[in-house]
Amino acid sequence: MDPQQLETQSSRRARPIAKLLIQLIGFLIGLALLAWALRMGFSSENQEQFKTLGNAPWYQVAGLVALALGTLAINGLVFFVALLPVRRLGVIDLQAVSAIASLFSYLPFKMSLIFRTVYHNRRDGVPLFTIAAWFGAIGVLIPAFLAPVFGASAIRREIDLLWVAMVVAGVAVIATAVVLLSRYLGPGKGLGRLQALADSTRVKPLGKFVRSASFSQLHAGVVMLASVRAVGSNAVLRLTDIALHGIRFKLAATMLGVELGWSEAIVSGAFYFFIGASAPTGSLGMREGLTIGLAATIGIASTDAQIDIVAAIAQLVTASELPAFLLGTGLGIVWLNPLKLIALSRGTNGTPPPDGSDPPNTPNSSNTPNASNNELPSEEPAS
């Protein structure tokens, strides 16, 4: 065999190993950040706060767990409304999948993403490229809707009517821009524009790809973002989620007997959520450590004692979500049927969806000649 071919094959084998190493290193960094946050959170300066926590009323503890359940439910609804322009899945099924995936989000190697992908591809029959487009559409909207919150908080240091107006106006402008751009590139003329752009590059494989079934499935992401209902619902849900995260930080501070302003609580909660949603190596430790870093950077915590308090608040918020995630995961497994979940893990398909076809107004594969479901391989690996 040609030495160059051997080198190419060797580099291809090395890529997955390198990715796994990066994931593992990121996970270890997250654990180190968690240990650092725990050390600060349980410092001697915070002993008085934790004594106060021991005397916290039961309804505050229950409220903190209930708020975590609320963010869990909103997360499931976000996935439900995002896919609606292309495909309708069961809302309770999506809640169950999101609950299980949220628990997996603590782990490295993108276990949460892998679980969602495997489940929706094998159990619901959603093509892999459509799943990628679906997740991508949600991913685009997260920073888009968080930006006005951070921007308004940078200008206004308190939560008032002007702050609310700035956030709502910013989200409305961004949502409108996303919908208009997506409609410009959407089905019909929009798809023709993308094909013409590909043709102008004179790269034949690219021109062929934009006319393929796979690209049609990827283009479903544009269809999702072109929907006023989907993007508008996503905006409302995301702002509600940010508010719940802010209330979690405010309530945790109250339970510890420390003062935390609403503006600081909202910013901390929003950033805590953003890190959890975007961390590629698992959220464990990353959210707490980077939220503490943000608090120190923007002046929420300017002294060592204040940084320790923010660490304690972040740790309490994380601790309160674990029982919520465990409860949600348990209910989710029961709802989705444990035997069918085991079948998925073994590489066999679950029950096919009652309606495997996509709506006729979408550019998806089920209505495209020679389209593939891009199903994950169901064979068990050779031993």
N, C-alpha and C positions, 0 to 999 in steps of 0.2 A: 504493500500500500504506500502511496505517496506520503512523504514526511509531512507535507502541508495538510493533507487530509487527517493524518494522525493528530496533528496539533489542533486542528479544528474540532475533532471529536473530543479530545482531551479538555479543551476549553468549554465545550458544551456540558460535559459531565461536571466540570468544576463550578458552573454557575449555580445549580441548585444547592450545592454544598455551601457556597459563599452566601447565598440568601439565607440559608438556615443559620449560619454562623452570625450573620447580622441580626437576625431575629433573636437569637440566643443572647447576644451581647446586649441588645436593647432591653431584653427582659431582665438581665442581670443589673443593668443600670437602673431599671425601674425598681428592682428589689433594694438596691443601694439607696435610692431616693426615699423609698418607703422607710427603710431603717433610719435614715437621717431625720425624716419627718417624725417618726415615732420617738426618737431621742429628744427632739425639741419639744414635741407635744407633751411628753411625760417628764419634762424637766422639773427641777425642784421649784421653779417659779410658778408652775401651774398646779402644784399640789392643792392649793386652796380652791382653784376652779374645779378640780375633780371631786373635791369634797362636796362642793355645791351641786355637781352633777349627780352625786349619790342621793341628794335630797330632792331631785327634780320630780315633779308630779308625774304620775303614770301617763296622763293624757298628753304631756309633752313628748314623752318617749314614743307613745303610740302615734302621735302626730308626725314625728320625724320619719317613722317607718311608713306611714300612710302617704307622705309626700314622695318618698322613694317609689312606692307603688304607683303613684300618679305619673311620675316621669316614665315609668316602665310602660304604662298604658298609652301615654302619648307617643312614645317611640313606635309602638305597634301600629298606631293610627297613621303615623307619618308614612310608614311603608305601605299601608293600605291605600291611602289617597294618592300617593305618588304613582302607583301602578294602574289606577282606575282608567285612565284614558286608553290603555292598551289591553288590560286584562283585569277581571274582577275575581279576586280570591276571597275566601272566607275571612271575615274580619276577626273572628275568634281564633281561627287557625293562625293568622298572622300575629295576634297577641301572644299565643302560645310559643310560636317560633322565636319571637323577639325576646320573650322572657328567658328562654333557654340560651339564646345567643348572648344576652346581656351577662349571664353568669360566665359564659365562655370568654367574654371580653377581657377577663382578668388574665387570661393565659396568652403566651406568645404564639408565634406561627400563624397568626390571623385565624385562630380556631373559630371565632365568632363568624367571620366571613365565610369560612369553609362550611360550617354547619348550615348557614342560610342557603348557600349555593347548592349544596348537595340535596337539601330537603326540597327546595323549590324546583330543582331540575328533575329529580327522580320522582317525587311525590306529586307535584303539581304539573309537571310537564312543561315548565317554562324554559325556553331555550337558553343556553349559556350566555349567548351574546345579548339577549334581552335582559337577563339578570345583571350583566355587567352594565348595561345602559340604565337600568333601574337604580342600581346602587350609585352609579355615577351622577344621575340626576339629583338624588338626595344629597350626595356629597357636595355638589355645586351650590345647593341652596343653603347649606349650613353656614359657611363663612359669609355668604351674601346677606343673610338675615341677622347674623351676629354683628356685622360691621356697623350698622346704625346704633346698636346698643353701646358698643365701645366708643363710637364717635360722639354720641350724645353725652356719655359719661365723662369723656375727656373735656367737653366744653362746659357741662353743668355738673357740679360736684354734689348735687342733691337731686332727689327724685321729686319732681313737681310737674305741673301741667305742661310747662314748656318742654321738659325732658321727654315726657310721653309724646307730645306732638312731634318732636324731632325724630323720635324712634319710629313712630307710625308713618310719618311722611317719608323717611328714608327707606323703610321696608316697602312702602307702596311704590316708590320710584324704581327701586331695584327689581321688584316683582314685575312691574310693567315692562321694564327694559328686557328682562329675561323672556317674558312671553312674546313680545314683539320680535325679538331676534330669533327665537325658536320658530315662530310662525313664518318668518322670512326664509328659514332653512327647512321648514317642515315638509309634509307630504305634498305631492303635486309639483308646483313650480319650484318650491324650495329644494326638493330632492334633485330636480333638474339643474338647479344652480350648482349644487355640490358636484353633480356629474360633469357639468361643463367646466367647473374649476379643476377637477381631476384630469379631464381631457386636455386642458391647457398646459399641463405639466409635461405632456407627451410621454408619460410613463405608463406604458400599456398595462402592467399588472395593477396599477392604481385605478385606471379607468375600468378594468374588469372587476376589481373588488367593489367599487361603489355601485355596481349593478348586480352584485351577488345577493343571495339570500342572507348571508352572514351580515352584510352591511345593512340590509333591510331590518334585521333584528337589532343591530346597534342603533339604527336611526330611530328606533322606538323611544330612546331617551329624549330625542328632540320633540317627539310627539307628546311625551309626558310634560316637558317644560313649556310646550305651547298651549297647554290647557289652563285657562283662567281658574277653573274650579280646583284643579290639582295644586297649582302654585299658590293660589289664595288660601286654600285650606292648610297647606304646608306652612305658610307664613303665620297664620293664626295659631296653629299647633306649636310651632317653634317658639313664638313669643310667650305662649302659655308655659311651655317647658322651661324657658329661661326664668320666668317669674317664680315657678315652683322651686327651681334651684336656688334662687335668691332667698326665698322664704326658708329653705332648708338651712342655709348658712346663718340667717338671722335667728332662727329658732335654736340652732346649735349654740350660738353665742349666748343667747338668753339662758339656756340650760346650764352653761358654764359660768354664768354670772358675770359676763363681760359685755361691754358696749360695742356694737358694730352697726354703723349707719346703714340705711337702706341702699344707698348708692354703692358702698363698699360690698355689701352683701350681694347685690345684683351682679356687679362686675366679677366678683370672686366666683359666684355660682356659674355665670356664663362661661368664664375661662375654664373652670373645672370641667364643665360639660364638653367644651370644645376639645380639650386635651384628651378626654376619655373617648371622644368620637373619632379623633384623628390619629391617635397614637398607634403606629403600625406594629409595635412589639408588645401590645397588651397595656391595659390602663393601670394595672397594679403599680402603685408608687409614682407613676408619671404624673397623674392628676394632682396628688398631694404636693409632691416636690415642686412642680412647676407653678402651681397656684401660690405656694409660699413665696417662690421667687418673684412672681408678678406683684404680690402684695408689697414686697420689699422694694421693688423697682418703682412702682407708681405712688408710693408714699402711704399706702394703707397701713403698713407696719414699718416704722422708721427706727425702732430700737430693738435690741435683742429680745427684750421681754415681750414686746408686741408681736414679733415674729414667732416666738414660742406660742403665743395665744392663737395666732392664725393657724399654726400647725395643729394645735389641739382641736380647733373648730373643724378643720379639714378632715382630721382623723375621725371625729365624731360623725361627720356627714357620711364618710365611707363606711364606718361601722354600722350605721343605721340602715344602709341599703343592702347589706348582706342578708339579713333575714327576709327582706322584701324580695330579693332575687331568688333566694332559696324557695320561698313560698311560691313565687311565680313559676319557677322552673318545675317544681313538683306538680302544680296544677297543669302546667303546659304539657308535661310528659303524659299525665293521665288523659288529657283531652286529645292529644295526638295519637294515643294508643301505643303503649310501650313495645308491643310486638312488632308493629310496623316500623317504629324507630330502629329497633334491632335489625330488621330486614334491610333498612337503608344502610346501616353501618356495615352489614355483611356484603353489600353491593348488589342487592336485589331490589327491584322496584316495589314501591308501595302501591296502594290502590290508585289507578289513574284518575285524573280529575273528571268530574261529570261532563264537562264541556272542554275538551282539549283545544278547541279552535279559538282563535282570537277574533275580536270584533272585526267586521268587514271594513271599518274605516281606518284600520291601522296597517302599517307596512310590515306586518310580522310574517313569520315564516310559514304559518299554517295555511296561508292563502297564496303562498308563493310556490311556483312549480319547482320541483326538485329541492325543496327546502329541507333542511335537516333540523332536528330538535337539539343538535349539539349535545346529546345526552352523555353524561359522564359514563365511562366504561363500567359495566356492571360485573365484570369477571373478577373473581377473587385473585389476588396476586399469587403468583407461583411461589411455592415454598422452596 
